[in-house]
């Protein structure tokens, strides 16, 4: 089976990976369409008795739930004195780019956070998890919350409210 021909890389899939072509080896961003539900329907009792079929199994839905309200209706300025860049001390990876540290973004958990990425993207997010290498939570896209995750090295600046 070809690794890139499975449902996780299918553009019509409900689980999407993004890679902006930078030198970071890991997958930098992902989103999950949480409105997608999977309920196997068996055509007959015999199919049910045979056990699992060859149908692809989608990724599990996120455990946490999105915020009940949309984010603030304004986009903050990247030059705001409260915006944090390289907080917690500069960190280098492979002698090149610096990144936001996990300890500097951890206070933004369960708060509305505006994120500016290194590639120029910016958006509102509601973070629910921070670990050593990544953050995940809910990203505001097209008037709805979408579950997402991003490599922490891709975050340039952030501000939380």
Contact map, one row per residue, 1 for C-alpha under 8 A:
11101000000000000000000000000000000000000000000000000000000000000000000000000000000000000000000000000000000000000000000000000000000000000000000000000000000000000
11111100000000000000000000000000000000000000000000000000000000000000000000000000000000000000000000000000000000000000000000000000000000000000000000000000000000000
11111100000000000000000000000000000000000000000000000000000000000000000000000000000000000000000000000000000000000000000000000000000000000000000000000000000000000
01111101100000000000000000000000000000000000000000000000000000000000000000000000000000000000000000000000000000000000000000000000000000000000000000000000000000000
11111110110000000000000000000000000000000000000000000000000000000000000000000000000000000000000000000000000000000000000000000000000000000000000000000000000000000
01111111110000000000000000000000000000000000000000000000000000000000000000000000000000000000000000000000000000000000000000000000000000000000000000000000000000000
00001111110010000000000000000000000000000000000000000001010000000000000000000000000000000000000000000000000000000000000000000000000000000000000000000000000000000
00010111110010111000000000000000000000000000000000000000000000000000000000000000000000000000000000000000000000000000000000000000000000000000000000000000000000000
00011111111010111000000000000000000000000000000000000000000000000000000000000000000000000000000000000000000000000000000000000000000000000000000000000000000000000
00001111111110010000000000000000000000000000000000000000000000000000000000000000000000000000000000000000000000000000000000000000000000000000000000000000000000000
00000000111110010000000000000000000000000000000000000000000000000000000000000000000000000000000000000000000000000000000000000000000000000000000000000000000000000
00000000011111000000000000000000000000000000000000000000000000000000000000000000000000000000000000000000000000000000000000000000000000000000000000000000000000000
00000011111111110000000000000000000000000000000000000000000000000000000000000000000000000000000000000000000000000000000000000000000000000000000000000000000000000
00000000000111110000000000000001100100000000000000000000010000000000000000000000000000000000000000000000000000000000000000000000000000000000000000000000000000000
00000001100011111000000000000111100000000000000000000000001000000000000000000000000000000000000000000000000000000000000000000000000000000000000000000000000000000
00000001111011111100000000000111000000000000000000000000000000000000000000000000000000000000000000000000000000000000000000000000000000000000000000000000000000000
00000001100000111110000000111110000000000000000000000000000000000000000000000000000000000000000000000000000000000000000000000000000000000000000000000000000000000
00000000000000011111000000111100000000000000000000000000000000000000000000000000000000000000000000000000000000000000000000000000000000000000000000000000000000000
00000000000000001111110000111000000000000000000000000000000000000000000000000000000000000000000000000000000000000000000000000000000000000000000000000000000000000
00000000000000000111110000000000000000000000000000000000000000000000000000000000000000000000000000000000000000000000001000000000000000000000000000000000000000000
00000000000000000011111000000000000000000000000000000000000000000000000000000000000000000000000000000000000000000000000000000000000000000000000000000000000000000
00000000000000000011111100000000000000000000000000000000000000000000000000000000000000000000000000000000000000000000000000000000000000000000000000000000000000000
00000000000000000000111110000000000000000000000000000000000000000000000000000000000000000000000000000000000000000000000000000000000000000000000000000000000000000
00000000000000000000011111110000000000000000000000000000000000000000000000000000000000000000000000000000000000000000000000000000000000000000000000000000000000000
00000000000000000000001111100000000000000000000000000000000000000000000000000000000000000000000000000000000000000000000000000000000000000000000000000000000000000
00000000000000000000000111110000000000000000000000000000000000000000000000000000000000000000000000000000000000000000000000000000000000000000000000000010000000000
00000000000000001110000111111100000000000000000000000000000000000000000000000000000000000000000000000000000000000000000000000000000000000000000000000010000000000
00000000000000001110000101111100000000000000000000000000000000000000000000000000000000000000000000000000000000000000000000000000000000000000000000001110010000000
00000000000000001110000000111110000000000000000000000000000000000000000000000000000000000000000000000000000000000000000000000000000000000000000000011110000000000
00000000000000111100000000111111000000000000000000000000000000000000000000000000000000000000000000000000000000000000000000000000000000000000000000011100000000000
00000000000000111000000000001111100000000000000000000000000000000000000000000000000000000000000000000000000000000000000000000000000000000000000001111000000000000
00000000000001110000000000000111110000000000000000000000000010000000000000000000000000000000000000000000000000000000000000000000000000000000000001110000000000000
00000000000001100000000000000011111100000000000000000000000000000000000000000000000000000000000000000000000000000000000000000000000000000000000001100000000000000
00000000000000000000000000000001111110000000000000000000000011000000000000000000000000000000000000000000000000000000000000000000000000000000000001100000000000000
00000000000000000000000000000000111110000000000000000000000000000000000000000000000000000000000000000000000000000000000000000000000000000000000000000000000000000
00000000000001000000000000000000111111000000000000000000000000000000000000000000000000000000000000000000000000000000000000000000000000000000000000000000000000000
00000000000000000000000000000000011111100000000000000000000000000000000000000000000000000000000000000000000000000000000000000000000000000000000000000000000000000
00000000000000000000000000000000000111110000000000000000010000000000000000000000000000000000000000000000000000000000000000000000000000000000000000000000000000000
00000000000000000000000000000000000011111000000000000000000000000000000000000000000000000000000000000000000000000000000000000000000000000000000000000000000000000
00000000000000000000000000000000000001111100000000000000000000000000000000000000000000000000000000000000000000000000000000000000000000000000000000000000000000000
00000000000000000000000000000000000000111110000000000000000000000000000000000000000000000000000000000000000000000000000000000000000000000000000000000000000000000
00000000000000000000000000000000000000011111101100000000000000000000000000000000000000000000000000000000000000000000000000000000000000000000000000000000000000000
00000000000000000000000000000000000000001111101000000000000000000000000000000000000000000000000000000000000000000000000000000000000000000000000000000000000000000
00000000000000000000000000000000000000000111111100000000000000000000000000000000000000000000000000000000000000000000000000000000000000000000000000000000000000000
00000000000000000000000000000000000000000111111110000000000000000000000000000000000000000000000000000000000000000000000000000000000000000000000000000000000000000
00000000000000000000000000000000000000000001111111000000000000000000000000000000000000000000000000000000000000000000000000000000000000000000000000000000000000000
00000000000000000000000000000000000000000111111111100000000000000000000000000000000000000000000000000000000000000000000000000000000000000000000000000000000000000
00000000000000000000000000000000000000000101111111110000000000000000000000000000000000000000000000000000000000000000000000000000000000000000000000000000000000000
00000000000000000000000000000000000000000000111111100000000000000000000000000000000000000000000000000000000000000000000000000000000000000000000000000000000000000
00000000000000000000000000000000000000000000011111111000000000000000000000000000000000000000000000000000000000000000000000000000000000000000000000000000000000000
00000000000000000000000000000000000000000000001111111000000000000000000000000000000000000000000000000000000000000000000000000000000000000000000000000000000000000
00000000000000000000000000000000000000000000000101111100000000000000000000000000000000000000000000000000000000000000000000000000000000000000000000000000000000000
00000000000000000000000000000000000000000000000001111110000000000000000000000000000000000000000000000000000000000000000000000000000000000000000000000000000000000
00000000000000000000000000000000000000000000000000011111000000000000000000000000000000000000000000000000000000000000000000000000000000000000000000000000000000000
00000000000000000000000000000000000000000000000000001111100000000000000000000000000000000000000000000000000000000000000000000000000000000000000000000000000000000
00000010000000000000000000000000000000000000000000000111110000000000000000000000000000000000000000000000000000000000000000000000000000000000000000000000000000000
00000000000000000000000000000000000000000000000000000011111000000000000000000000000000000000000000000000000000000000000000000000000000000000000000000000000000000
00000010000001000000000000000000000001000000000000000001111100000000000000000000000000000000000000000000000000000000000000000000000000000000000000000000000000000
00000000000000100000000000000000000000000000000000000000111110000000000000000000000000000000000000000000000000000000000000000000000000000000000000000000000000000
00000000000000000000000000000000000000000000000000000000011111000000000000000000000000000000000000000000000000000000000000000000000000000000000000000000000000000
00000000000000000000000000000001010000000000000000000000001111100000000000000000000000000000000000000000000000000000000000000000000000000000000000000000000000000
00000000000000000000000000000000010000000000000000000000000111111000000000000000000000000000000000000000000000000000000000000000000000000000000000100000000000000
00000000000000000000000000000000000000000000000000000000000011111000000000000000000000000000000000000000000000000000000000000000000000000000000000000000000000000
00000000000000000000000000000000000000000000000000000000000001111100000000000000000000000000000000000000000000000000000000000001000000000000000000000000000000000
00000000000000000000000000000000000000000000000000000000000001111110000000000000000000000000000000000000000000000000000000000000000000000000000000000000000000000
00000000000000000000000000000000000000000000000000000000000000011111000000000000000000000000000000000000000000000000000000000100000000000100000010100000000000000
00000000000000000000000000000000000000000000000000000000000000001111110000000000000000000000000000000000000000000000000000000100000000000000000010000000000000000
00000000000000000000000000000000000000000000000000000000000000000111110000000000000000000000000000000000000000000000000000000000000000000000000000000000000000000
00000000000000000000000000000000000000000000000000000000000000000011111000000000000000000000000000000000000000000000000000000000000000000000000000000000000000000
00000000000000000000000000000000000000000000000000000000000000000011111100000000000000000000000000000000000000000000000000000000000000000001001110000000000000000
00000000000000000000000000000000000000000000000000000000000000000000111110000000000000000000000000000000000000010000000000011000000000000001000000000000000000000
00000000000000000000000000000000000000000000000000000000000000000000011111100000000000000000000000000000000000010000000000000000000000000000000000000000000000000
00000000000000000000000000000000000000000000000000000000000000000000001111100000000000000000000000000000000000000000000000000000000000000000000000000000000000000
00000000000000000000000000000000000000000000000000000000000000000000000111110000000000000000000000000000000000000000000000000000000000000000000000000000000000000
00000000000000000000000000000000000000000000000000000000000000000000000111111000000000000000000000000000000000000100000000000000000000000000000000000000000000000
00000000000000000000000000000000000000000000000000000000000000000000000001111101000000000000000000000000000000000100000000000000000000000000000000000000000000000
00000000000000000000000000000000000000000000000000000000000000000000000000111111000000000000000000000000000000000000000000000000000000000000000000000000000000000
00000000000000000000000000000000000000000000000000000000000000000000000000011111001000000000000000000000000000000001000000000000000000000000000000000000000011000
00000000000000000000000000000000000000000000000000000000000000000000000000001111101000000000000000000000000000000000000000000000000000000000000000000000000000000
00000000000000000000000000000000000000000000000000000000000000000000000000011111111000000000000000000000000000000000000000000000000000000000000000000000000000000
00000000000000000000000000000000000000000000000000000000000000000000000000000011111100000000000000000000000000000000000000000000000000000000000000000000000000000
00000000000000000000000000000000000000000000000000000000000000000000000000000001111100000000000000000000000000000000000000000000000000000000000000000000000000100
00000000000000000000000000000000000000000000000000000000000000000000000000000111111110000000000000000000000000000000000000000000000000000000000000000000000011110
00000000000000000000000000000000000000000000000000000000000000000000000000000000111111100000000000000001000000000000000000000000000000000000000000000000000011100
00000000000000000000000000000000000000000000000000000000000000000000000000000000001111100000000000110000000000000000000000000000000000000000000000000000000111000
00000000000000000000000000000000000000000000000000000000000000000000000000000000000111111110000001111000000000000000000000000000000000000000000000000000000110000
00000000000000000000000000000000000000000000000000000000000000000000000000000000000111111100000000011001000000000000000000000000000000000000000000000000000000000
00000000000000000000000000000000000000000000000000000000000000000000000000000000000001111100000000011011000000000000000000000000000000000000000000000000000000000
00000000000000000000000000000000000000000000000000000000000000000000000000000000000001111110000000001000000000000000000000000000000000000000000000000000000000000
00000000000000000000000000000000000000000000000000000000000000000000000000000000000001111111000001111000000000000000000000000000000000000000000000000000000000000
00000000000000000000000000000000000000000000000000000000000000000000000000000000000001001111100001111000000000000000000000000000000000000000000000000000000000000
00000000000000000000000000000000000000000000000000000000000000000000000000000000000000000111111111100000000000000000000000000000000000000000000000000000000000000
00000000000000000000000000000000000000000000000000000000000000000000000000000000000000000011111111000000000000000000000000000000000000000000000000000000000000000
00000000000000000000000000000000000000000000000000000000000000000000000000000000000000000001111110000000000000000000000000000000000000000000000000000000000000000
00000000000000000000000000000000000000000000000000000000000000000000000000000000000000000001111110000000000000000000000000000000000000000000000000000000000000000
00000000000000000000000000000000000000000000000000000000000000000000000000000000000000000001111111000000000000000000000000000000000000000000000000000000000000000
00000000000000000000000000000000000000000000000000000000000000000000000000000000000000000001111111100000000000000000000000000000000000000000000000000000000000000
00000000000000000000000000000000000000000000000000000000000000000000000000000000000001000111100111110000000000000000000000000000000000000000000000000000100000000
00000000000000000000000000000000000000000000000000000000000000000000000000000000000011000111000011111000000000000000000000000000000000000000000000000001111100000
00000000000000000000000000000000000000000000000000000000000000000000000000000000000011110110000001111101100000000000000000000000000000000000000000000001101110000
00000000000000000000000000000000000000000000000000000000000000000000000000000000000001111110000000111111100000000000000000000000000000000000000000000001000000000
00000000000000000000000000000000000000000000000000000000000000000000000000000000000000000000000000011111110000000000000000000000011111000000000000000001000000000
00000000000000000000000000000000000000000000000000000000000000000000000000000000000000010000000000001111111000000000000000000000000000000000000000000000000000000
00000000000000000000000000000000000000000000000000000000000000000000000000000000000100110000000000011111111000000000000000000000000000000000000000000000000000000
00000000000000000000000000000000000000000000000000000000000000000000000000000000000000000000000000011111111110000000000000000000010000000000000000000000000001000
00000000000000000000000000000000000000000000000000000000000000000000000000000000000000000000000000000111111110000000000000000000010000000000000000000000000000000
00000000000000000000000000000000000000000000000000000000000000000000000000000000000000000000000000000011111110000000000000000000000000000000000000000000000000000
00000000000000000000000000000000000000000000000000000000000000000000000000000000000000000000000000000000111111111000000000000010000000000000000000000000000000011
00000000000000000000000000000000000000000000000000000000000000000000000000000000000000000000000000000000111111100000000000000111110000000000000000000000000000000
00000000000000000000000000000000000000000000000000000000000000000000000000000000000000000000000000000000000111110000000000000111000000000000000000000000000000000
00000000000000000000000000000000000000000000000000000000000000000000000000000000000000000000000000000000000111111000000000000110000000000000000000000000000000011
00000000000000000000000000000000000000000000000000000000000000000000001100000000000000000000000000000000000101111100000000011110000000000000000000000000000000011
00000000000000000000000000000000000000000000000000000000000000000000000000000000000000000000000000000000000100111110000000011110000000000000000000000000000001111
00000000000000000000000000000000000000000000000000000000000000000000000000110000000000000000000000000000000000011111000001111000000000000000000000000000000001110
00000000000000000000000000000000000000000000000000000000000000000000000000000000000000000000000000000000000000001111100001111000000000000000000000000000001111100
00000000000000000000000000000000000000000000000000000000000000000000000000000100000000000000000000000000000000000111110111100000000000000000000000000000001111000
00000000000000000000000000000000000000000000000000000000000000000000000000000000000000000000000000000000000000000011111111000000000000000000000000000000011110000
00000000000000000000000000000000000000000000000000000000000000000000000000000000000000000000000000000000000000000001111110000000000000000000000000000000011100000
00000000000000000001000000000000000000000000000000000000000000000000000000000000000000000000000000000000000000000000111110000000000000000000000000000000010000000
00000000000000000000000000000000000000000000000000000000000000000000000000000000000000000000000000000000000000000001111111000000000000000000000000000000000000000
00000000000000000000000000000000000000000000000000000000000000000000000000000000000000000000000000000000000000000001111111100000000000000000000000000000000000000
00000000000000000000000000000000000000000000000000000000000000000000000000000000000000000000000000000000000000000111100111110000000000000000000000000000000000000
00000000000000000000000000000000000000000000000000000000000000000000000000000000000000000000000000000000000000000111000011111000000000000011000000000000000000000
00000000000000000000000000000000000000000000000000000000000000000000001000000000000000000000000000000000000000011110000001111100000000000011000000000000000000000
00000000000000000000000000000000000000000000000000000000000000000000001000000000000000000000000000000000000000011110000000111110000000001111000000000000000000000
00000000000000000000000000000000000000000000000000000000000000000110000000000000000000000000000000000000000011111000000000011111000000001110000000000000000000000
00000000000000000000000000000000000000000000000000000000000000000000000000000000000000000000000000000000000111111000000000001111110000111100000000000000000000000
00000000000000000000000000000000000000000000000000000000000000010000000000000000000000000000000000000000000011000000000000000111110000111100000000000000000000000
00000000000000000000000000000000000000000000000000000000000000000000000000000000000000000000000000000000000010000000000000000011111000111000000000000000000000000
00000000000000000000000000000000000000000000000000000000000000000000000000000000000000000000000000000100110010000000000000000011111111110000000000000000000000000
00000000000000000000000000000000000000000000000000000000000000000000000000000000000000000000000000000100000000000000000000000000111111100000000000000000000000000
00000000000000000000000000000000000000000000000000000000000000000000000000000000000000000000000000000100000000000000000000000000011111000000000000000000000000000
00000000000000000000000000000000000000000000000000000000000000000000000000000000000000000000000000000100000000000000000000000000011111100000000000000011100000000
00000000000000000000000000000000000000000000000000000000000000000000000000000000000000000000000000000100000000000000000000000000011111110000000000001111100000000
00000000000000000000000000000000000000000000000000000000000000000000000000000000000000000000000000000000000000000000000000000011111011111000000000001111000000000
00000000000000000000000000000000000000000000000000000000000000000000000000000000000000000000000000000000000000000000000000000011110001111100000000111100000000000
00000000000000000000000000000000000000000000000000000000000000000000000000000000000000000000000000000000000000000000000000001111100000111110000000111000000000000
00000000000000000000000000000000000000000000000000000000000000000100000000000000000000000000000000000000000000000000000000001111000000011111000011110000000000000
00000000000000000000000000000000000000000000000000000000000000000000000000000000000000000000000000000000000000000000000000111100000000001111100011110000000000000
00000000000000000000000000000000000000000000000000000000000000000000011000000000000000000000000000000000000000000000000000111000000000000111111111000000000000000
00000000000000000000000000000000000000000000000000000000000000000000000000000000000000000000000000000000000000000000000000000000000000000011111111000000000000000
00000000000000000000000000000000000000000000000000000000000000000000000000000000000000000000000000000000000000000000000000000000000000000001111100000000000000000
00000000000000000000000000000000000000000000000000000000000000000000010000000000000000000000000000000000000000000000000000000000000000000001111110000000000000000
00000000000000000000000000000000000000000000000000000000000000000000010000000000000000000000000000000000000000000000000000000000000000000001111111000000000000000
00000000000000000000000000000000000000000000000000000000000000000110010000000000000000000000000000000000000000000000000000000000000000000111101111100000000000000
00000000000000000000000000000011110000000000000000000000000000000000000000000000000000000000000000000000000000000000000000000000000000000111100111110000000000000
00000000000000000000000000000011110000000000000000000000000001000100000000000000000000000000000000000000000000000000000000000000000000011110000011111000000000000
00000000000000000000000000001111000000000000000000000000000000000000000000000000000000000000000000000000000000000000000000000000000000011110000001111100000000000
00000000000000000000000000011110000000000000000000000000000000000000000000000000000000000000000000000000000000000000000000000000000001111000000000111110000000000
00000000000000000000000000011100000000000000000000000000000000000000000000000000000000000000000000000000000000000000000000000000000001110000000000011111010000000
00000000000000000000000001111000000000000000000000000000000000000000000000000000000000000000000000000000000000000000000000000000000011100000000000001111111000000
00000000000000000000000000000000000000000000000000000000000000000000000000000000000000000000000000111100000000000000000000000000000011100000000000000111111000000
00000000000000000000000000000000000000000000000000000000000000000000000000000000000000000000000001110000000000000000000000000000000011000000000000000011111100000
00000000000000000000000000010000000000000000000000000000000000000000000000000000000000000000000000100000000000000000111000000000000000000000000000000111111100000
00000000000000000000000000000000000000000000000000000000000000000000000000000000000000000000000000110000000000000011110000000000000000000000000000000011111111000
00000000000000000000000000000000000000000000000000000000000000000000000000000000000011000000000000110000000000000011110000000000000000000000000000000000111111000
00000000000000000000000000000000000000000000000000000000000000000000000000000100001111000000000000010000000000000011100000000000000000000000000000000000001111100
00000000000000000000000000000000000000000000000000000000000000000000000000000100001110000000000000000000100000001111000000000000000000000000000000000000001111110
00000000000000000000000000000000000000000000000000000000000000000000000000000000011100000000000000000000000000001110000000000000000000000000000000000000000011111
00000000000000000000000000000000000000000000000000000000000000000000000000000000001000000000000000000000000100111100000000000000000000000000000000000000000001111
00000000000000000000000000000000000000000000000000000000000000000000000000000000000000000000000000000000000100111000000000000000000000000000000000000000000000111
